[in-house]
């Protein structure tokens, strides 16, 4: 069986144990004689999967009964629109911190609706860092402050929780959800497309205070209302059952590994291995992100020339190091080292980086 080290940013690597477990029960899930993708979403076997996934996510986040987990389709991109539609008005706009492509896309949707404003931005610096607390200009009458906690494309990450005063804090955590302990109680709503760190594409997790999602505006279409998902336990329509099933398995895997503390330990080791390879390269590798904003999930860097970057990608793949090409917005390289990436994968990439530098430095 050929397996590469998969550094793709999403869809991304999943724990091998999870894949093997899903494979083993794919044809006969829970002695039903059917696959998980065949059984009814109203059946007891699926209901158990659905509710256990929710319970494990809340447990990992150390959240109580005042929070709920919703499973919604449409990707995080739909959340960009649902959030302002459900919570913002012209008198109480949504306030946005622009730290990368996806936070900018979220603001774009609010702006289309006429209910968005910018609290801070590092666009003029090509998003090489996240704004500091001192730079946040939060309208005290804002409906919420929206941040993208980890910026997959630019390789930056918030290492602090913004102080928003009396304004509710919302976060897109698509690429660092459940990667480290965070005081999640400081957030009123968190959403994450699971295909980066928690499962296959097809579902978005929304973790929110029940008080925020139990009643939506009555003039919104049914499937754009958070209370539709809350009141029906995300079963108003047929949910993406396989994606939820896999998210549940990944959450259980995280628990069995030791929880978010163990994920943080592993992720910090992987990040240090790769950032050390960049920082000790005498300028051959140049990190995109400022050091105090560096992501533990997505390591971005450039090489001296674009020709060398193309060569790097090709030779890396020959050594079973896949998906290291950077996003076109930044260029260069990007190594996504999500929870499921083993430490050995980071070591293999760092070893290749060192050998490639020695062979190609002038």
ZIRADA-V246118 format. One record per residue. N is the residue number from 0. OMEGA is omega in degrees with one decimal (none if undefined). BURIAL is # if it has 24 or more other C-alpha atoms within 12 Angstrom, else .. Layout:
BEGIN
((N/OMEGA/BURIAL) (N/OMEGA/BURIAL))
END
This chain:
BEGIN
((0/178.7/.) (1/173.8/.) (2/176.6/.) (3/166.4/#) (4/-171.1/#) (5/-179.3/#) (6/179.4/#) (7/-176.1/#) (8/-179.9/#) (9/-1.5/#) (10/-167.9/#) (11/-177.7/#) (12/176.0/#) (13/179.9/#) (14/-179.7/#) (15/179.3/.) (16/179.1/.) (17/179.5/#) (18/-179.7/.) (19/178.6/.) (20/178.3/.) (21/178.8/#) (22/-175.9/.) (23/-176.9/.) (24/-173.9/.) (25/-176.2/#) (26/-177.4/.) (27/-177.3/.) (28/173.9/#) (29/177.7/.) (30/177.1/.) (31/-173.7/.) (32/-179.5/.) (33/174.0/.) (34/175.8/.) (35/-179.9/#) (36/179.2/#) (37/-173.5/.) (38/-179.2/#) (39/175.5/#) (40/175.3/#) (41/-175.6/.) (42/179.0/.) (43/178.8/.) (44/178.5/#) (45/179.8/#) (46/177.7/#) (47/177.9/.) (48/-176.5/#) (49/-174.7/#) (50/177.6/#) (51/177.1/#) (52/177.7/#) (53/-177.3/#) (54/-179.3/#) (55/178.6/#) (56/179.1/#) (57/178.7/#) (58/179.2/#) (59/-178.8/#) (60/179.9/#) (61/179.8/.) (62/-175.7/#) (63/-175.0/.) (64/178.5/.) (65/175.9/.) (66/174.8/#) (67/176.4/#) (68/176.9/#) (69/174.5/#) (70/-173.4/#) (71/176.8/#) (72/176.7/#) (73/179.2/.) (74/176.1/#) (75/-179.8/#) (76/175.6/#) (77/176.9/#) (78/177.3/#) (79/-180.0/#) (80/-177.2/#) (81/-177.0/#) (82/178.6/#) (83/179.2/#) (84/-176.3/#) (85/-168.8/#) (86/-172.6/#) (87/173.7/#) (88/177.4/#) (89/179.4/.) (90/178.1/.) (91/-174.8/#) (92/170.1/#) (93/-179.1/#) (94/-169.8/#) (95/171.2/#) (96/-177.3/#) (97/-178.3/#) (98/-179.9/#) (99/-175.0/#) (100/-172.1/#) (101/174.2/#) (102/176.6/#) (103/177.2/#) (104/177.2/#) (105/178.6/#) (106/179.8/#) (107/179.7/#) (108/178.0/#) (109/179.3/#) (110/176.6/#) (111/179.7/.) (112/179.6/#) (113/-174.8/.) (114/-178.1/#) (115/174.5/#) (116/-176.1/#) (117/176.9/#) (118/178.5/#) (119/-179.9/#) (120/171.4/#) (121/-179.1/#) (122/-178.0/.) (123/178.3/.) (124/-176.9/.) (125/174.8/.) (126/179.9/#) (127/178.9/#) (128/173.1/#) (129/178.8/#) (130/177.2/#) (131/176.9/#) (132/-177.3/.) (133/-178.8/.) (134/-176.7/.) (135/176.8/#) (136/-172.4/#) (137/174.4/#) (138/-178.3/#) (139/178.7/.) (140/-178.8/.) (141/177.2/#) (142/-179.3/#) (143/166.8/#) (144/-178.5/#) (145/175.5/#) (146/167.8/#) (147/-167.1/#) (148/176.8/#) (149/-176.0/#) (150/-172.6/#) (151/-173.7/#) (152/-173.0/#) (153/177.3/#) (154/176.8/#) (155/-175.1/#) (156/174.0/#) (157/174.9/#) (158/173.8/#) (159/174.9/.) (160/-178.2/#) (161/172.9/#) (162/-173.6/.) (163/-178.5/#) (164/-179.9/.) (165/-179.6/.) (166/-179.7/#) (167/-178.3/#) (168/177.4/#) (169/-178.7/#) (170/166.7/#) (171/179.1/#) (172/-173.8/#) (173/-172.9/#) (174/173.4/#) (175/178.9/#) (176/177.6/#) (177/179.3/#) (178/-178.5/#) (179/176.5/#) (180/176.3/#) (181/175.1/#) (182/-173.7/.) (183/178.7/#) (184/178.1/#) (185/-177.1/#) (186/175.5/#) (187/178.5/#) (188/176.9/#) (189/174.6/#) (190/-177.6/#) (191/166.3/#) (192/-167.3/#) (193/-169.9/#) (194/178.4/#) (195/-171.1/#) (196/-169.9/#) (197/-177.3/#) (198/177.0/#) (199/178.9/#) (200/174.6/#) (201/-179.1/#) (202/172.9/#) (203/173.2/#) (204/170.8/#) (205/176.7/#) (206/-171.3/#) (207/170.2/#) (208/-179.1/#) (209/-179.0/#) (210/-179.7/.) (211/-172.4/#) (212/-176.9/#) (213/178.0/#) (214/178.5/.) (215/178.5/#) (216/-173.8/.) (217/-177.5/.) (218/178.6/.) (219/173.8/.) (220/-172.0/.) (221/-174.4/.) (222/175.1/#) (223/179.9/#) (224/177.1/#) (225/-177.8/#) (226/174.1/#) (227/-179.5/#) (228/-179.1/#) (229/-174.6/#) (230/-178.7/.) (231/178.8/#) (232/-179.4/#) (233/-179.3/#) (234/177.5/#) (235/173.9/#) (236/-179.2/.) (237/-178.2/#) (238/174.1/#) (239/-167.6/#) (240/-177.6/#) (241/179.7/#) (242/179.2/#) (243/176.6/#) (244/-180.0/#) (245/175.9/#) (246/177.6/#) (247/179.0/#) (248/178.0/#) (249/178.0/#) (250/177.8/#) (251/177.3/#) (252/178.2/#) (253/177.9/#) (254/-177.6/#) (255/178.7/.) (256/-178.3/.) (257/174.7/.) (258/-174.1/#) (259/177.6/#) (260/178.8/.) (261/176.0/.) (262/179.7/#) (263/179.2/#) (264/-178.9/.) (265/-176.6/#) (266/178.7/#) (267/177.1/#) (268/-179.5/#) (269/-178.8/#) (270/-179.6/#) (271/179.5/#) (272/-176.3/#) (273/178.9/#) (274/174.8/#) (275/178.2/#) (276/176.9/#) (277/-171.9/#) (278/-179.2/.) (279/-175.1/.) (280/-179.4/#) (281/175.3/.) (282/179.2/.) (283/172.9/#) (284/-179.0/#) (285/179.5/#) (286/178.4/#) (287/-173.5/#) (288/170.2/#) (289/-172.3/#) (290/-177.9/#) (291/176.9/.) (292/-175.2/#) (293/179.6/#) (294/171.5/#) (295/-175.4/#) (296/-174.7/#) (297/-178.4/#) (298/-176.6/#) (299/-179.9/#) (300/178.2/#) (301/172.9/#) (302/-175.3/#) (303/-178.5/#) (304/177.0/.) (305/176.8/.) (306/177.1/.) (307/178.6/#) (308/177.1/#) (309/178.8/.) (310/179.3/#) (311/-179.0/#) (312/-177.4/#) (313/-177.5/.) (314/176.5/.) (315/-179.7/#) (316/177.2/#) (317/178.7/.) (318/176.8/#) (319/174.0/.) (320/-168.8/#) (321/170.9/#) (322/-175.3/#) (323/179.7/#) (324/-178.8/#) (325/177.3/#) (326/-177.3/#) (327/179.9/.) (328/-175.6/.) (329/-175.5/#) (330/176.3/#) (331/-173.8/#) (332/172.1/#) (333/176.0/#) (334/178.3/#) (335/-172.9/#) (336/-178.2/#) (337/-176.7/#) (338/-173.1/#) (339/177.4/#) (340/179.5/#) (341/177.4/#) (342/179.6/#) (343/177.8/.) (344/177.3/#) (345/178.5/#) (346/179.7/#) (347/178.9/#) (348/179.5/#) (349/177.9/#) (350/177.1/.) (351/179.0/#) (352/-178.8/#) (353/179.3/#) (354/179.3/.) (355/179.2/#) (356/-177.5/#) (357/-178.4/.) (358/-171.3/.) (359/178.1/.) (360/-179.3/.) (361/none/.))
END
